[in-house]
Every structure is written in C-alpha cells, then in structure tokens.
C-alpha cells in the first residue's frame, strides 16, 4: 500500500503522503495537511483519506 500511496504523489504534486492510520499514530507530532479528496488506490475497493507531511 505504501508504494501505491507514494505513486499518488506525482498526481497530486506532493512530496510525502501518509495514510490515515499513520496520521493517527503520529498524534500531532508532525505537521500535516489533509488531502481534501478521497483517493482511489489500485487494489482497494474504498477510497482513502491521505495526509501530506509538511516540511519545516
């Protein structure tokens, strides 16, 4: 799944995307921004909410 999320970076013009599960595990320790659209990943039936890690 990480490889598929990484591939979405090109489409969205982002650098580092993480899943909602990873976002929850961060517990606010890193600055992120939610991607407004739900993203369809190959091999998954449901769309995912992704977050971009923001670099300082």
CHARMM-style PDB file with segment names, atoms N, HN, CA, C and O in Angstrom:
ATOM      1  N   UNK     1       0.824  -1.182   0.000  1.00  0.00      PROA
ATOM      2  CA  UNK     1       0.000   0.000   0.000  1.00  0.00      PROA
ATOM      3  C   UNK     1       0.873   1.252   0.000  1.00  0.00      PROA
ATOM      4  O   UNK     1       0.530   2.248  -0.637  1.00  0.00      PROA
ATOM      5  N   UNK     2       1.992   1.206   0.707  1.00  0.00      PROA
ATOM      6  HN  UNK     2       2.271   0.397   1.224  1.00  0.00      PROA
ATOM      7  CA  UNK     2       2.880   2.372   0.756  1.00  0.00      PROA
ATOM      8  C   UNK     2       3.373   2.744  -0.635  1.00  0.00      PROA
ATOM      9  O   UNK     2       3.481   3.925  -0.964  1.00  0.00      PROA
ATOM     10  N   UNK     3       3.670   1.752  -1.442  1.00  0.00      PROA
ATOM     11  HN  UNK     3       3.582   0.792  -1.175  1.00  0.00      PROA
ATOM     12  CA  UNK     3       4.127   2.009  -2.805  1.00  0.00      PROA
ATOM     13  C   UNK     3       3.030   2.685  -3.627  1.00  0.00      PROA
ATOM     14  O   UNK     3       3.313   3.577  -4.427  1.00  0.00      PROA
ATOM     15  N   UNK     4       1.812   2.272  -3.438  1.00  0.00      PROA
ATOM     16  HN  UNK     4       1.582   1.548  -2.788  1.00  0.00      PROA
ATOM     17  CA  UNK     4       0.696   2.878  -4.169  1.00  0.00      PROA
ATOM     18  C   UNK     4       0.442   4.304  -3.700  1.00  0.00      PROA
ATOM     19  O   UNK     4       0.146   5.184  -4.508  1.00  0.00      PROA
ATOM     20  N   UNK     5       0.557   4.531  -2.390  1.00  0.00      PROA
ATOM     21  HN  UNK     5       0.798   3.815  -1.734  1.00  0.00      PROA
ATOM     22  CA  UNK     5       0.408   5.890  -1.864  1.00  0.00      PROA
ATOM     23  C   UNK     5       1.526   6.777  -2.418  1.00  0.00      PROA
ATOM     24  O   UNK     5       1.286   7.925  -2.791  1.00  0.00      PROA
ATOM     25  N   UNK     6       2.740   6.241  -2.468  1.00  0.00      PROA
ATOM     26  HN  UNK     6       2.935   5.308  -2.165  1.00  0.00      PROA
ATOM     27  CA  UNK     6       3.864   7.002  -3.000  1.00  0.00      PROA
ATOM     28  C   UNK     6       3.618   7.397  -4.459  1.00  0.00      PROA
ATOM     29  O   UNK     6       3.975   8.500  -4.874  1.00  0.00      PROA
ATOM     30  N   UNK     7       3.019   6.510  -5.224  1.00  0.00      PROA
ATOM     31  HN  UNK     7       2.729   5.614  -4.887  1.00  0.00      PROA
ATOM     32  CA  UNK     7       2.720   6.806  -6.622  1.00  0.00      PROA
ATOM     33  C   UNK     7       1.720   7.933  -6.802  1.00  0.00      PROA
ATOM     34  O   UNK     7       1.739   8.609  -7.830  1.00  0.00      PROA
ATOM     35  N   UNK     8       0.856   8.151  -5.837  1.00  0.00      PROA
ATOM     36  HN  UNK     8       0.841   7.601  -5.001  1.00  0.00      PROA
ATOM     37  CA  UNK     8      -0.142   9.231  -5.900  1.00  0.00      PROA
ATOM     38  C   UNK     8       0.529  10.605  -5.806  1.00  0.00      PROA
ATOM     39  O   UNK     8      -0.041  11.598  -6.257  1.00  0.00      PROA
ATOM     40  N   UNK     9       1.722  10.673  -5.229  1.00  0.00      PROA
ATOM     41  HN  UNK     9       2.186   9.866  -4.863  1.00  0.00      PROA
ATOM     42  CA  UNK     9       2.436  11.951  -5.102  1.00  0.00      PROA
ATOM     43  C   UNK     9       2.564  12.662  -6.445  1.00  0.00      PROA
ATOM     44  O   UNK     9       2.385  13.878  -6.519  1.00  0.00      PROA
ATOM     45  N   UNK    10       2.864  11.937  -7.482  1.00  0.00      PROA
ATOM     46  HN  UNK    10       3.009  10.950  -7.422  1.00  0.00      PROA
ATOM     47  CA  UNK    10       3.027  12.545  -8.808  1.00  0.00      PROA
ATOM     48  C   UNK    10       1.729  13.179  -9.280  1.00  0.00      PROA
ATOM     49  O   UNK    10       1.735  14.276  -9.838  1.00  0.00      PROA
ATOM     50  N   UNK    11       0.620  12.490  -9.057  1.00  0.00      PROA
ATOM     51  HN  UNK    11       0.615  11.599  -8.604  1.00  0.00      PROA
ATOM     52  CA  UNK    11      -0.675  13.008  -9.496  1.00  0.00      PROA
ATOM     53  C   UNK    11      -1.076  14.268  -8.733  1.00  0.00      PROA
ATOM     54  O   UNK    11      -1.664  15.188  -9.303  1.00  0.00      PROA
ATOM     55  N   UNK    12      -0.756  14.303  -7.453  1.00  0.00      PROA
ATOM     56  HN  UNK    12      -0.278  13.556  -6.990  1.00  0.00      PROA
ATOM     57  CA  UNK    12      -1.186  15.425  -6.609  1.00  0.00      PROA
ATOM     58  C   UNK    12      -0.142  16.531  -6.492  1.00  0.00      PROA
ATOM     59  O   UNK    12      -0.439  17.610  -5.980  1.00  0.00      PROA
ATOM     60  N   UNK    13       1.083  16.272  -6.965  1.00  0.00      PROA
ATOM     61  HN  UNK    13       1.324  15.396  -7.382  1.00  0.00      PROA
ATOM     62  CA  UNK    13       2.135  17.277  -6.844  1.00  0.00      PROA
ATOM     63  C   UNK    13       2.631  17.429  -5.421  1.00  0.00      PROA
ATOM     64  O   UNK    13       3.048  18.515  -5.018  1.00  0.00      PROA
ATOM     65  N   UNK    14       2.589  16.347  -4.656  1.00  0.00      PROA
ATOM     66  HN  UNK    14       2.250  15.465  -4.983  1.00  0.00      PROA
ATOM     67  CA  UNK    14       3.048  16.371  -3.273  1.00  0.00      PROA
ATOM     68  C   UNK    14       4.370  15.618  -3.156  1.00  0.00      PROA
ATOM     69  O   UNK    14       4.822  14.992  -4.115  1.00  0.00      PROA
ATOM     70  N   UNK    15       4.988  15.682  -1.977  1.00  0.00      PROA
ATOM     71  HN  UNK    15       4.621  16.191  -1.198  1.00  0.00      PROA
ATOM     72  CA  UNK    15       6.273  15.002  -1.779  1.00  0.00      PROA
ATOM     73  C   UNK    15       6.142  13.763  -0.906  1.00  0.00      PROA
ATOM     74  O   UNK    15       6.676  12.709  -1.251  1.00  0.00      PROA
ATOM     75  N   UNK    16       5.438  13.870   0.223  1.00  0.00      PROA
ATOM     76  HN  UNK    16       5.004  14.726   0.504  1.00  0.00      PROA
ATOM     77  CA  UNK    16       5.317  12.745   1.138  1.00  0.00      PROA
ATOM     78  C   UNK    16       3.882  12.633   1.623  1.00  0.00      PROA
ATOM     79  O   UNK    16       3.370  13.524   2.301  1.00  0.00      PROA
ATOM     80  N   UNK    17       3.246  11.535   1.271  1.00  0.00      PROA
ATOM     81  HN  UNK    17       3.662  10.811   0.720  1.00  0.00      PROA
ATOM     82  CA  UNK    17       1.882  11.274   1.708  1.00  0.00      PROA
ATOM     83  C   UNK    17       1.873  10.132   2.711  1.00  0.00      PROA
ATOM     84  O   UNK    17       2.699   9.221   2.649  1.00  0.00      PROA
ATOM     85  N   UNK    18       0.921  10.199   3.639  1.00  0.00      PROA
ATOM     86  HN  UNK    18       0.251  10.940   3.689  1.00  0.00      PROA
ATOM     87  CA  UNK    18       0.758   9.118   4.609  1.00  0.00      PROA
ATOM     88  C   UNK    18      -0.720   8.747   4.684  1.00  0.00      PROA
ATOM     89  O   UNK    18      -1.594   9.536   4.322  1.00  0.00      PROA
ATOM     90  N   UNK    19      -0.979   7.545   5.154  1.00  0.00      PROA
ATOM     91  HN  UNK    19      -0.269   6.904   5.447  1.00  0.00      PROA
ATOM     92  CA  UNK    19      -2.361   7.073   5.302  1.00  0.00      PROA
ATOM     93  C   UNK    19      -2.984   7.653   6.564  1.00  0.00      PROA
ATOM     94  O   UNK    19      -2.310   8.260   7.396  1.00  0.00      PROA
ATOM     95  N   UNK    20      -4.279   7.449   6.677  1.00  0.00      PROA
ATOM     96  HN  UNK    20      -4.826   6.956   6.000  1.00  0.00      PROA
ATOM     97  CA  UNK    20      -4.999   7.917   7.859  1.00  0.00      PROA
ATOM     98  C   UNK    20      -4.540   7.163   9.116  1.00  0.00      PROA
ATOM     99  O   UNK    20      -4.513   7.733  10.207  1.00  0.00      PROA
ATOM    100  N   UNK    21      -4.186   5.899   8.961  1.00  0.00      PROA
ATOM    101  HN  UNK    21      -4.208   5.437   8.075  1.00  0.00      PROA
ATOM    102  CA  UNK    21      -3.700   5.098  10.093  1.00  0.00      PROA
ATOM    103  C   UNK    21      -2.370   5.660  10.596  1.00  0.00      PROA
ATOM    104  O   UNK    21      -2.173   5.797  11.804  1.00  0.00      PROA
ATOM    105  N   UNK    22      -1.469   5.980   9.693  1.00  0.00      PROA
ATOM    106  HN  UNK    22      -1.629   5.869   8.712  1.00  0.00      PROA
ATOM    107  CA  UNK    22      -0.180   6.564  10.080  1.00  0.00      PROA
ATOM    108  C   UNK    22      -0.392   7.933  10.714  1.00  0.00      PROA
ATOM    109  O   UNK    22       0.247   8.267  11.711  1.00  0.00      PROA
ATOM    110  N   UNK    23      -1.284   8.718  10.137  1.00  0.00      PROA
ATOM    111  HN  UNK    23      -1.804   8.447   9.327  1.00  0.00      PROA
ATOM    112  CA  UNK    23      -1.606  10.037  10.694  1.00  0.00      PROA
ATOM    113  C   UNK    23      -2.063   9.913  12.141  1.00  0.00      PROA
ATOM    114  O   UNK    23      -1.623  10.675  13.002  1.00  0.00      PROA
ATOM    115  N   UNK    24      -2.942   8.956  12.410  1.00  0.00      PROA
ATOM    116  HN  UNK    24      -3.299   8.337  11.711  1.00  0.00      PROA
ATOM    117  CA  UNK    24      -3.439   8.757  13.779  1.00  0.00      PROA
ATOM    118  C   UNK    24      -2.304   8.381  14.724  1.00  0.00      PROA
ATOM    119  O   UNK    24      -2.288   8.807  15.878  1.00  0.00      PROA
ATOM    120  N   UNK    25      -1.360   7.588  14.240  1.00  0.00      PROA
ATOM    121  HN  UNK    25      -1.372   7.241  13.302  1.00  0.00      PROA
ATOM    122  CA  UNK    25      -0.230   7.181  15.065  1.00  0.00      PROA
ATOM    123  C   UNK    25       0.724   8.311  15.383  1.00  0.00      PROA
ATOM    124  O   UNK    25       1.435   8.253  16.385  1.00  0.00      PROA
ATOM    125  N   UNK    26       0.754   9.339  14.550  1.00  0.00      PROA
ATOM    126  HN  UNK    26       0.175   9.386  13.735  1.00  0.00      PROA
ATOM    127  CA  UNK    26       1.632  10.492  14.797  1.00  0.00      PROA
ATOM    128  C   UNK    26       1.171  11.324  15.987  1.00  0.00      PROA
ATOM    129  O   UNK    26       1.982  11.975  16.644  1.00  0.00      PROA
ATOM    130  N   UNK    27      -0.118  11.303  16.261  1.00  0.00      PROA
ATOM    131  HN  UNK    27      -0.777  10.774  15.727  1.00  0.00      PROA
ATOM    132  CA  UNK    27      -0.704  12.038  17.386  1.00  0.00      PROA
ATOM    133  C   UNK    27      -0.273  13.500  17.419  1.00  0.00      PROA
ATOM    134  O   UNK    27       0.020  14.052  18.479  1.00  0.00      PROA
ATOM    135  N   UNK    28      -0.238  14.121  16.231  1.00  0.00      PROA
ATOM    136  HN  UNK    28      -0.475  13.673  15.369  1.00  0.00      PROA
ATOM    137  CA  UNK    28       0.053  15.546  16.143  1.00  0.00      PROA
ATOM    138  C   UNK    28       1.508  15.940  16.283  1.00  0.00      PROA
ATOM    139  O   UNK    28       1.808  17.131  16.373  1.00  0.00      PROA
ATOM    140  N   UNK    29       2.426  14.979  16.303  1.00  0.00      PROA
ATOM    141  HN  UNK    29       2.182  14.012  16.230  1.00  0.00      PROA
ATOM    142  CA  UNK    29       3.845  15.297  16.487  1.00  0.00      PROA
ATOM    143  C   UNK    29       4.492  15.934  15.257  1.00  0.00      PROA
ATOM    144  O   UNK    29       5.504  16.625  15.375  1.00  0.00      PROA
ATOM    145  N   UNK    30       3.919  15.705  14.097  1.00  0.00      PROA
ATOM    146  HN  UNK    30       3.097  15.144  14.001  1.00  0.00      PROA
ATOM    147  CA  UNK    30       4.438  16.322  12.874  1.00  0.00      PROA
ATOM    148  C   UNK    30       3.323  17.105  12.214  1.00  0.00      PROA
ATOM    149  O   UNK    30       2.144  16.777  12.342  1.00  0.00      PROA
ATOM    150  N   UNK    31       3.724  18.154  11.500  1.00  0.00      PROA
ATOM    151  HN  UNK    31       4.682  18.421  11.396  1.00  0.00      PROA
ATOM    152  CA  UNK    31       2.736  18.992  10.832  1.00  0.00      PROA
ATOM    153  C   UNK    31       2.286  18.315   9.542  1.00  0.00      PROA
ATOM    154  O   UNK    31       3.108  17.875   8.738  1.00  0.00      PROA
ATOM    155  N   UNK    32       0.965  18.238   9.357  1.00  0.00      PROA
ATOM    156  HN  UNK    32       0.298  18.595  10.011  1.00  0.00      PROA
ATOM    157  CA  UNK    32       0.392  17.602   8.175  1.00  0.00      PROA
ATOM    158  C   UNK    32      -0.725  18.459   7.618  1.00  0.00      PROA
ATOM    159  O   UNK    32      -1.178  19.416   8.246  1.00  0.00      PROA
ATOM    160  N   UNK    33      -1.156  18.093   6.430  1.00  0.00      PROA
ATOM    161  HN  UNK    33      -0.789  17.316   5.920  1.00  0.00      PROA
ATOM    162  CA  UNK    33      -2.359  18.704   5.857  1.00  0.00      PROA
ATOM    163  C   UNK    33      -3.158  17.598   5.210  1.00  0.00      PROA
ATOM    164  O   UNK    33      -2.615  16.744   4.509  1.00  0.00      PROA
ATOM    165  N   UNK    34      -4.443  17.624   5.451  1.00  0.00      PROA
ATOM    166  HN  UNK    34      -4.885  18.318   6.020  1.00  0.00      PROA
ATOM    167  CA  UNK    34      -5.328  16.600   4.891  1.00  0.00      PROA
ATOM    168  C   UNK    34      -5.553  16.884   3.407  1.00  0.00      PROA
ATOM    169  O   UNK    34      -5.796  18.022   3.006  1.00  0.00      PROA
ATOM    170  N   UNK    35      -5.468  15.838   2.613  1.00  0.00      PROA
ATOM    171  HN  UNK    35      -5.270  14.913   2.939  1.00  0.00      PROA
ATOM    172  CA  UNK    35      -5.797  15.950   1.197  1.00  0.00      PROA
ATOM    173  C   UNK    35      -7.314  15.926   1.115  1.00  0.00      PROA
ATOM    174  O   UNK    35      -7.951  14.992   1.601  1.00  0.00      PROA
ATOM    175  N   UNK    36      -7.891  16.948   0.504  1.00  0.00      PROA
ATOM    176  HN  UNK    36      -7.374  17.707   0.109  1.00  0.00      PROA
ATOM    177  CA  UNK    36      -9.339  17.135   0.530  1.00  0.00      PROA
ATOM    178  C   UNK    36     -10.136  16.053  -0.188  1.00  0.00      PROA
ATOM    179  O   UNK    36     -11.294  15.808   0.151  1.00  0.00      PROA
ATOM    180  N   UNK    37      -9.533  15.415  -1.162  1.00  0.00      PROA
ATOM    181  HN  UNK    37      -8.593  15.614  -1.437  1.00  0.00      PROA
ATOM    182  CA  UNK    37     -10.275  14.395  -1.891  1.00  0.00      PROA
ATOM    183  C   UNK    37      -9.921  13.001  -1.386  1.00  0.00      PROA
ATOM    184  O   UNK    37      -8.795  12.755  -0.954  1.00  0.00      PROA
ATOM    185  N   UNK    38     -10.867  12.114  -1.441  1.00  0.00      PROA
ATOM    186  HN  UNK    38     -11.782  12.314  -1.792  1.00  0.00      PROA
ATOM    187  CA  UNK    38     -10.583  10.713  -1.112  1.00  0.00      PROA
ATOM    188  C   UNK    38      -9.931  10.099  -2.337  1.00  0.00      PROA
ATOM    189  O   UNK    38     -10.408  10.276  -3.458  1.00  0.00      PROA
ATOM    190  N   UNK    39      -8.857   9.388  -2.124  1.00  0.00      PROA
ATOM    191  HN  UNK    39      -8.470   9.244  -1.214  1.00  0.00      PROA
ATOM    192  CA  UNK    39      -8.030   8.879  -3.213  1.00  0.00      PROA
ATOM    193  C   UNK    39      -8.292   7.392  -3.423  1.00  0.00      PROA
ATOM    194  O   UNK    39      -8.344   6.612  -2.473  1.00  0.00      PROA
ATOM    195  N   UNK    40      -8.456   7.021  -4.684  1.00  0.00      PROA
ATOM    196  HN  UNK    40      -8.415   7.654  -5.456  1.00  0.00      PROA
ATOM    197  CA  UNK    40      -8.629   5.608  -5.032  1.00  0.00      PROA
ATOM    198  C   UNK    40      -7.259   4.995  -5.279  1.00  0.00      PROA
ATOM    199  O   UNK    40      -6.479   5.506  -6.083  1.00  0.00      PROA
ATOM    200  N   UNK    41      -6.971   3.911  -4.593  1.00  0.00      PROA
ATOM    201  HN  UNK    41      -7.604   3.496  -3.939  1.00  0.00      PROA
ATOM    202  CA  UNK    41      -5.721   3.189  -4.799  1.00  0.00      PROA
ATOM    203  C   UNK    41      -6.017   1.872  -5.501  1.00  0.00      PROA
ATOM    204  O   UNK    41      -7.001   1.197  -5.198  1.00  0.00      PROA
ATOM    205  N   UNK    42      -5.163   1.524  -6.428  1.00  0.00      PROA
ATOM    206  HN  UNK    42      -4.364   2.072  -6.674  1.00  0.00      PROA
ATOM    207  CA  UNK    42      -5.315   0.267  -7.151  1.00  0.00      PROA
ATOM    208  C   UNK    42      -5.340  -0.905  -6.158  1.00  0.00      PROA
ATOM    209  O   UNK    42      -4.519  -0.970  -5.243  1.00  0.00      PROA
ATOM    210  N   UNK    43      -6.277  -1.813  -6.346  1.00  0.00      PROA
ATOM    211  HN  UNK    43      -6.944  -1.760  -7.088  1.00  0.00      PROA
ATOM    212  CA  UNK    43      -6.364  -2.969  -5.463  1.00  0.00      PROA
ATOM    213  C   UNK    43      -7.230  -2.770  -4.231  1.00  0.00      PROA
ATOM    214  O   UNK    43      -7.403  -3.699  -3.442  1.00  0.00      PROA
ATOM    215  N   UNK    44      -7.779  -1.571  -4.052  1.00  0.00      PROA
ATOM    216  HN  UNK    44      -7.638  -0.816  -4.693  1.00  0.00      PROA
ATOM    217  CA  UNK    44      -8.651  -1.295  -2.894  1.00  0.00      PROA
ATOM    218  C   UNK    44     -10.036  -0.922  -3.398  1.00  0.00      PROA
ATOM    219  O   UNK    44     -10.173  -0.226  -4.404  1.00  0.00      PROA
ATOM    220  N   UNK    45     -11.038  -1.376  -2.710  1.00  0.00      PROA
ATOM    221  HN  UNK    45     -10.926  -1.941  -1.892  1.00  0.00      PROA
ATOM    222  CA  UNK    45     -12.415  -1.089  -3.117  1.00  0.00      PROA
ATOM    223  C   UNK    45     -12.886   0.274  -2.643  1.00  0.00      PROA
ATOM    224  O   UNK    45     -13.701   0.919  -3.304  1.00  0.00      PROA
ATOM    225  N   UNK    46     -12.379   0.711  -1.507  1.00  0.00      PROA
ATOM    226  HN  UNK    46     -11.717   0.188  -0.971  1.00  0.00      PROA
ATOM    227  CA  UNK    46     -12.803   2.001  -0.963  1.00  0.00      PROA
ATOM    228  C   UNK    46     -11.695   3.035  -1.156  1.00  0.00      PROA
ATOM    229  O   UNK    46     -10.514   2.700  -1.251  1.00  0.00      PROA
ATOM    230  N   UNK    47     -12.102   4.275  -1.209  1.00  0.00      PROA
ATOM    231  HN  UNK    47     -13.061   4.547  -1.131  1.00  0.00      PROA
ATOM    232  CA  UNK    47     -11.142   5.365  -1.341  1.00  0.00      PROA
ATOM    233  C   UNK    47     -10.550   5.683   0.022  1.00  0.00      PROA
ATOM    234  O   UNK    47     -11.181   5.443   1.052  1.00  0.00      PROA
ATOM    235  N   UNK    48      -9.339   6.222   0.025  1.00  0.00      PROA
ATOM    236  HN  UNK    48      -8.827   6.416  -0.812  1.00  0.00      PROA
ATOM    237  CA  UNK    48      -8.630   6.512   1.276  1.00  0.00      PROA
ATOM    238  C   UNK    48      -8.482   8.004   1.501  1.00  0.00      PROA
ATOM    239  O   UNK    48      -8.409   8.790   0.556  1.00  0.00      PROA
ATOM    240  N   UNK    49      -8.440   8.377   2.766  1.00  0.00      PROA
ATOM    241  HN  UNK    49      -8.499   7.738   3.533  1.00  0.00      PROA
ATOM    242  CA  UNK    49      -8.083   9.739   3.143  1.00  0.00      PROA
ATOM    243  C   UNK    49      -6.554   9.732   3.336  1.00  0.00      PROA
ATOM    244  O   UNK    49      -6.017   8.900   4.068  1.00  0.00      PROA
ATOM    245  N   UNK    50      -5.876  10.657   2.679  1.00  0.00      PROA
ATOM    246  HN  UNK    50      -6.312  11.333   2.084  1.00  0.00      PROA
ATOM    247  CA  UNK    50      -4.434  10.768   2.794  1.00  0.00      PROA
ATOM    248  C   UNK    50      -4.062  12.114   3.379  1.00  0.00      PROA
ATOM    249  O   UNK    50      -4.831  13.073   3.317  1.00  0.00      PROA
ATOM    250  N   UNK    51      -2.863  12.170   3.949  1.00  0.00      PROA
ATOM    251  HN  UNK    51      -2.237  11.392   3.999  1.00  0.00      PROA
ATOM    252  CA  UNK    51      -2.323  13.391   4.534  1.00  0.00      PROA
ATOM    253  C   UNK    51      -0.932  13.633   3.950  1.00  0.00      PROA
ATOM    254  O   UNK    51      -0.181  12.694   3.689  1.00  0.00      PROA
ATOM    255  N   UNK    52      -0.610  14.889   3.754  1.00  0.00      PROA
ATOM    256  HN  UNK    52      -1.221  15.653   3.965  1.00  0.00      PROA
ATOM    257  CA  UNK    52       0.736  15.254   3.288  1.00  0.00      PROA
ATOM    258  C   UNK    52       1.547  15.703   4.491  1.00  0.00      PROA
ATOM    259  O   UNK    52       1.089  16.523   5.286  1.00  0.00      PROA
ATOM    260  N   UNK    53       2.746  15.167   4.621  1.00  0.00      PROA
ATOM    261  HN  UNK    53       3.118  14.501   3.975  1.00  0.00      PROA
ATOM    262  CA  UNK    53       3.664  15.655   5.650  1.00  0.00      PROA
ATOM    263  C   UNK    53       4.237  16.978   5.187  1.00  0.00      PROA
ATOM    264  O   UNK    53       4.731  17.081   4.065  1.00  0.00      PROA
ATOM    265  N   UNK    54       4.178  17.980   6.029  1.00  0.00      PROA
ATOM    266  HN  UNK    54       3.777  17.896   6.941  1.00  0.00      PROA
ATOM    267  CA  UNK    54       4.689  19.309   5.681  1.00  0.00      PROA
ATOM    268  C   UNK    54       6.091  19.471   6.272  1.00  0.00      PROA
ATOM    269  O   UNK    54       6.310  19.243   7.461  1.00  0.00      PROA
ATOM    270  N   UNK    55       7.003  19.856   5.440  1.00  0.00      PROA
ATOM    271  HN  UNK    55       6.825  20.041   4.474  1.00  0.00      PROA
ATOM    272  CA  UNK    55       8.386  20.034   5.870  1.00  0.00      PROA
ATOM    273  C   UNK    55       8.570  21.462   6.385  1.00  0.00      PROA
ATOM    274  O   UNK    55       8.049  22.407   5.793  1.00  0.00      PROA
ATOM    275  N   UNK    56       9.304  21.621   7.479  1.00  0.00      PROA
ATOM    276  HN  UNK    56       9.727  20.853   7.960  1.00  0.00      PROA
ATOM    277  CA  UNK    56       9.507  22.970   8.039  1.00  0.00      PROA
ATOM    278  C   UNK    56      10.351  23.839   7.139  1.00  0.00      PROA
ATOM    279  OT1 UNK    56      10.612  24.997   7.467  1.00  0.00      PROA
TER     280      UNK     56
END
